[in-house]
Amino acid sequence: MRVYKKNAGTGQNMNKEAFFHVFSELQTLPNLVANAAFNLFDRGNTGVVDFREFCTAVAISCLSSKKEQIHFVFDLFDGNH
């Protein structure tokens, strides 16, 4: 919760720059992949990640099983997603 509050903008949402700051490992990936990760969590296609979407990102990247992580990576590269 603190990480989100610290990085969320005045509208209480996190833009791409803030999202990539929190998930810094995405910055080492090609732009296309990093943007796909952001877009996967931006479920409402608003250009920002809200708190619920942020919690999903944390859960998948930190708390999920290997199988769920593999599905996430597949979704990143799935052109039909």
C-alpha positions in Angstrom: 0.0 0.0 0.0 2.8 2.4 0.9 4.6 1.8 -2.4 1.4 2.5 -4.3 0.7 5.7 -2.4 4.3 6.9 -2.8 4.2 6.4 -6.6 0.6 7.2 -7.5 -0.1 10.6 -9.0 -2.4 13.2 -7.7 -5.4 11.3 -9.2 -4.4 8.3 -7.1 -3.5 6.3 -10.2 -0.1 5.1 -11.4 1.1 6.1 -14.9 3.5 4.1 -17.0 6.6 5.9 -15.7 5.6 5.3 -12.0 4.7 1.7 -12.9 8.1 1.0 -14.5 9.7 2.7 -11.5 8.1 0.2 -9.1 8.6 -2.8 -11.4 12.1 -1.8 -12.4 12.9 -5.2 -13.9 10.5 -4.3 -16.8 12.9 -1.5 -17.8 15.5 -4.1 -18.9 13.1 -5.7 -21.4 12.4 -4.4 -24.9 9.9 -1.5 -24.9 7.3 -3.6 -26.7 7.3 -6.2 -23.8 7.4 -3.7 -21.0 4.5 -1.8 -22.6 2.6 -5.0 -23.0 3.0 -5.7 -19.3 1.7 -2.3 -18.4 -1.2 -2.7 -20.8 -2.1 -6.2 -19.4 -2.6 -4.6 -16.0 -4.3 -1.5 -17.2 -7.5 -3.5 -17.6 -9.7 -0.4 -18.2 -7.4 0.9 -21.0 -7.2 4.2 -19.2 -3.5 4.8 -19.5 -3.0 4.4 -15.8 -3.0 1.6 -13.3 -5.5 2.0 -10.4 -5.0 0.4 -7.0 -6.9 -2.8 -7.8 -4.9 -3.3 -11.0 -1.6 -2.6 -9.1 -2.5 -5.2 -6.5 -3.1 -7.7 -9.3 0.4 -6.9 -10.7 2.0 -7.4 -7.3 0.1 -10.7 -6.7 1.1 -12.1 -10.1 4.7 -11.0 -9.9 5.4 -11.9 -6.3 2.7 -14.2 -4.9 1.5 -16.4 -7.7 2.6 -20.0 -8.6 5.0 -20.7 -11.4 2.1 -21.9 -13.5 0.3 -18.6 -13.1 3.5 -16.7 -13.9 3.9 -18.7 -17.1 0.3 -17.9 -18.1 1.1 -14.2 -17.5 4.2 -14.3 -19.7 2.2 -16.1 -22.4 -0.4 -13.4 -22.2 2.4 -10.7 -22.7 3.3 -12.3 -26.0 -0.2 -13.3 -27.1 -1.1 -11.0 -30.0 -4.8 -12.0 -29.6 -5.0 -10.9 -26.0 
